[in-house]
């Protein structure tokens, strides 16, 4: 299978991005294992599930050129992950911007800042396209990030019998000079 060209969002005023690696396991497992961070997932992730998460992202980098990237401050402090992944909503393939911020770094605007850099990358690479954020309906913080990006409610995903997910979205058009 051919590999896709690797993409990476541009650094922001406070943040930089890089691909996940095996040596990120402790940081990722702490974040993905935190019940507060994972409150809207079926359960926090175990160490093994966190290792699988990293492996899936590495596969996505190779196959798609993108996935969720490690987000850290310019000083190297781990913030979380954020990126672009192909998902399914109501059986349709959609491009999603996703984000997780470790508890100690929440409520500082990092998720919006990182996601905005991913929106810019999606616009450069995929526009015209509808970019989505698929969110648990009770996750007000995540919905707030999506709204800060300019997304609005476009659908409800009923593909899974155990949850109805809110699909936020925005049309991305190519930038004109």
Secondary structure, DSSP 4 states (H G I P E B T S, - for coil): -PPPPP--PPP-SSEEEE---GGGHHHHHHHHT-TTTTTTSSS---HHHHHHHHHHHHHHHHHHS--EEEEEETT--EEEEEEEEEEEETTEEEEEEEEEE-GGGTTSSHHHHHHHHHHHHHHHHH-SEEEEEEEETT-HHHHHHHHHHT-EEEEEEEEETTEEEEEEEEEE-PPP-
